[in-house]
Amino acid sequence: MTLVSGPVTIADPKGVTTVHVERAEEKRDAVISRLPADIAIMVAAVADWRVAASADQKIKKRPGETPAPLQLTENPDILKTVGHHEHRPKVVVGFAAETENVEDNGRAKLERKGADLIVANDVSPETGIMGGTRNSVKLITRTGVEQWPDLSKDEVADRLARRIAETLNGG
């Protein structure tokens, strides 16, 4: 089992090979280099955009000068890359943190990214999901949507692990 992780402050899980990366391109390359695999669980998305070019040195403020406009470029879509890869895992799981149209956006993401399961939830501030200990998710599959009750995040993880195993075994 391999975990490809961006910068975090938590310890690496025991019994797991952890690959530390900092940039989206590094994460994509590290994930792709681990294929083929039976299961890919794409938990944390990288930002959609990054600065197109970085400066080698500090950009100094100069009196009377206006800073150059910030230019952005799209980061690689790692879930989509894995979902459509020639060595695609048997089960691809993605997540959709939404603030509106949770089910519709989750279903569209499943199709667009080539995933088997999308764990979709409403992360609007009033839900308390982000930073909280509980979650209420919709599990979106190619055949339908399951609305899970309000559960602890550990219970969501356990339930999801069971569903991934079922999907891997053809269920």
C-alpha positions in Angstrom: 0.0 0.0 0.0 1.4 3.4 -1.0 0.3 6.9 0.2 1.3 9.8 -2.0 1.1 12.8 0.3 1.6 16.5 0.0 3.0 18.6 2.9 1.2 17.6 6.1 1.9 17.9 9.8 0.7 14.4 10.7 3.0 11.4 11.0 3.2 8.8 8.2 0.9 5.9 8.8 2.6 2.7 10.0 2.8 -0.1 7.5 2.4 2.2 4.5 5.0 3.3 2.0 4.7 7.1 2.0 5.9 9.2 -0.9 6.2 12.9 0.0 5.6 15.5 -2.7 5.2 19.2 -2.8 3.9 20.1 -6.3 0.9 18.9 -8.3 3.2 17.6 -11.1 5.2 15.6 -8.6 2.0 14.1 -7.1 0.7 13.1 -10.6 4.1 11.5 -11.5 4.3 9.7 -8.2 0.8 8.3 -8.5 1.2 7.2 -12.2 4.5 5.5 -11.4 2.7 3.3 -8.9 0.3 1.9 -11.6 -0.9 -0.7 -12.1 -2.8 -1.0 -8.9 -6.0 -2.7 -7.7 -7.5 0.4 -6.1 -6.8 4.2 -6.3 -8.4 6.4 -3.6 -7.9 10.0 -4.6 -8.7 11.7 -1.3 -7.1 15.2 -1.5 -7.3 17.2 -4.6 -4.6 19.6 -5.5 -5.6 23.2 -6.3 -7.1 23.6 -9.8 -4.7 26.4 -10.6 -1.0 27.3 -9.9 1.2 30.3 -10.7 2.4 30.0 -14.3 5.9 31.1 -13.6 7.7 31.7 -10.3 10.5 34.1 -9.7 14.0 32.9 -8.8 14.3 35.8 -6.4 12.1 38.1 -4.3 10.0 40.4 -6.5 10.9 43.8 -5.1 8.4 46.6 -4.7 9.5 49.7 -6.5 8.0 53.2 -6.1 5.7 54.0 -9.0 5.7 50.5 -10.5 2.6 48.3 -10.7 3.3 44.6 -10.2 2.9 42.4 -13.2 -0.4 40.6 -13.4 -0.5 37.2 -11.8 -0.7 34.6 -14.5 -2.2 31.2 -13.6 -2.1 27.8 -15.4 -4.1 24.7 -14.8 -2.7 22.0 -12.5 -2.8 18.4 -13.8 -6.1 16.6 -13.0 -4.7 13.5 -11.3 -8.1 11.8 -10.7 -9.0 12.1 -14.4 -5.5 11.0 -15.4 -5.8 7.8 -13.3 -9.4 7.2 -14.3 -8.6 7.2 -18.0 -5.1 5.7 -17.8 -4.1 2.6 -19.8 -3.2 0.9 -16.5 -6.3 2.1 -14.8 -6.9 0.6 -11.3 -9.8 -1.9 -11.0 -11.5 0.6 -8.7 -11.1 4.4 -8.8 -12.6 6.5 -6.0 -12.8 10.2 -6.0 -14.3 12.9 -3.7 -16.5 15.9 -4.5 -16.6 18.7 -1.9 -19.4 20.8 -3.1 -21.3 23.9 -2.0 -24.3 23.4 -4.3 -26.0 20.8 -6.5 -24.0 18.1 -4.7 -25.6 15.1 -6.4 -25.5 16.6 -9.9 -22.0 17.8 -9.6 -20.9 14.5 -8.1 -22.5 12.5 -10.9 -20.9 14.7 -13.5 -17.5 14.3 -11.8 -17.8 10.5 -11.8 -18.4 10.5 -15.6 -15.8 13.1 -16.5 -13.1 11.7 -14.4 -13.7 8.0 -15.1 -14.3 7.1 -11.5 -16.2 4.1 -10.1 -17.3 5.8 -6.9 -17.5 9.5 -5.9 -18.0 10.4 -2.2 -19.9 13.7 -2.5 -20.7 16.1 0.3 -21.9 19.6 1.0 -19.0 21.5 2.5 -20.8 24.9 2.8 -19.7 26.6 6.0 -23.1 26.1 7.7 -22.7 22.3 7.5 -19.6 22.2 9.8 -18.1 19.4 7.7 -14.8 21.0 7.1 -12.8 20.7 10.3 -15.6 18.8 12.0 -15.8 15.3 13.2 -19.0 14.2 11.4 -20.0 13.9 7.8 -23.1 13.2 5.7 -22.2 12.0 2.2 -23.8 10.8 -1.0 -22.0 7.8 -2.5 -22.4 8.1 -6.2 -21.9 5.0 -8.4 -22.5 4.2 -12.0 -25.8 2.7 -11.1 -27.2 5.2 -8.5 -26.8 7.3 -5.4 -26.8 6.3 -1.8 -27.5 9.0 0.8 -25.6 8.0 3.9 -26.8 9.2 7.3 -24.9 11.6 9.5 -21.9 9.5 10.7 -18.5 10.1 12.4 -15.8 10.5 9.8 -14.3 7.2 11.0 -17.7 5.5 10.4 -17.7 7.0 6.9 -14.2 5.7 6.2 -15.2 2.2 7.5 -18.3 2.1 5.3 -16.4 3.3 2.3 -13.7 0.7 2.8 -16.4 -2.0 2.8 -18.0 -0.6 -0.4 -14.7 -0.4 -2.2 -14.0 -4.1 -1.3 -17.5 -5.0 -2.6 -16.9 -3.1 -5.8 -13.4 -4.7 -6.2 -15.1 -8.1 -5.8 -17.7 -7.4 -8.5 -20.5 -6.3 -6.2 
